[in-house]
Amino acid sequence: MTVVVLLVATLAFRLLGALGVSRFAAWRVSAAHGLAVMLVMTASAHFVPAGVTFMPNHADMLAMVPPFVPLPALMVYLTGVLELAGAVGLVLAGTRRAAGVCLAVLFVLMLPANIYAAVADVSFAGGAASPLWQRIPEQVLYIGVALWAAAGERVGTRGRAGSRALV
């Protein structure tokens, strides 16, 4: 589901670019915004009360924290806040590079939780658990998109030192 949100949001932003919205004229910027949309969706699960069953909730997120991680409830809230902060950072041109790099690191740090959730058969919202063969490529995709967005888009104007400006 998250990959679908990422792809649809990215395509929607790029379509806006094709229709003349200059902010989304580049694929990298559209992907950064698409990743931000996905992160807002995934981060929301970190704060949803356990009684909510139509989407992943805090209890689901807590269940996927490996036993070796201290203060699991705090970690779930912290990662939710970091995902939201990363989403904001991705949509702001001035912070996109730092946000993309930090999100890539966050995705790497969250990989053990995704592996544990697959191996321990942790389900979300009562549905079947995502298999490991799906979770790892998804994490790699998110890391790649975050780093690609962080790389910035080259534009034709040159700065004082002759380097190309990034948007």
N, C-alpha and C positions, 0 to 999 in steps of 0.2 A: 504493500500500500504506500509506504513512504517513497519508494522509487517512482511510483506512478505520480505522486504529488510533485516530486522534484521535476520529473520530465514534463508534465502538463503545465506546471507553473513556468518553467523555463521557456517552453514553446509559446505560451501565452504572452510572456514579456517580449520575446523575440518578434512575435507577430505585431505587437504594439510598435516595436521598432520599425518593422517593415511598413507599417501604416503611418510612419512619420514621427513617432515619439522618439526624439533623438537620444534620450537617456538609454533606451534599449536597442540602439543601432548595432551594438556589438554582442556577440554570443557570450563572451565572458561576463559582461555586466548582467545580461539576462540570466545566465546560470547562477551568478551570485545572488540575484534576487529570488530565483527559483529555490535555491538552497535555503535562503532566509525564510521563505514561506514554509518549506518542509520543516525547518527547525522550530518555527512557532507551533506547528502542529505537534511535533514530537515532544517539545518542551511542555506543552500543556498537560500531557499525561503525568508528568512529575508532580503536579499539584491537584489533580482530580481526586476527590474523595473515593474511598474504597467501595462505597455503595453504588457508584456509577458503573454500569455494566455494558453500555453500548460502545465503549472505547476503552483502551488501556487506561489504567488509573495508577495512583500512587502505590497501592498494594502490589500490582503487577510489576511495577518498576522495582520495588523493594525485593520481590522474589527473584529477580535476575541478578542481584548483587552477589558476587561470590563470597563465601564464608570468610575468606581471609581479609576482606575489606572492613576496616573499622568504621563504626558509626554509620551503618548503611542508610538509615533514614536521612541523616544529614547529607550524605553523598548523593542521594537521589534528588534532594532539593537543590544542592549545589550544582549538580550537572544540569538541572533544569534552568537554573539562573544563568549558567554559563552558555547554554544553548540560546537562550533569549538574548543575552548580551552579544553573542556571536552573530545572531540574525540582524540585530541593529547595526553592528559593525560592518556587515556585508553590504547593506544598502547605502551606507555613507562612503562616498568615494575616498575621502581622506583617511578612513580607517579600514578600508576593504583589505588591504595587504596584510595588516596585522591581524585582523579578524580571521582571514582565511588561514593563515599560518597557525594561529592559536586553535582554531577549530580542527585543523588537521591533527594537531597534537592531542586535543580532546578526544577525537575519534579513535586515535591509537590507544589512548588510555582507557577508553570504554570498550575496546575490543575484548578484553577478558570477560567482561560482563555479558557480552553477546555470545561468546563461546560457552560460558557457563550456562546461560539460558537455553542454548540449543542442546547441550549435553544433558542438563538436568530436566529437560522437557518442560520448561516454564512456558505456560500459555498466557496469552493476553486476551482480556475481555472474554474469557471462557472458550476462545478458539484454540485451534491446534498450535503447538509451538512451531516456530520457524526453524527449519533444519539448518544445520551448520553450513552445508553447501550453499545455502542462500544468504546467510548472515555475513559470512566473511567477504564474499564479492560485493555485497551492499556496502559494507564498511569501507572497502577499498575504493568503491565508486565515490562515496562521500569524501574520503580523504583526497582523491584525485580532483574532484570538483572544487573543493575548498582551496587546494593549492593552485589550481588553474585560475580561479577567481582572484587569488592573491597576486598572481603574476601581473595582472593589469593589462589593459589594452593600450597599444601604442597609438598615438595620434600624430598627425603631420606637423604640428608646431614644435619648434625647437626652443629650449630654454637658453639662458645666458651662456652656460658652459657647453652648449652644443648637444646636450643629451636630450633624448626624446621625452616629452611629458607623458605621464600616465594618467588615465581617467578611471 
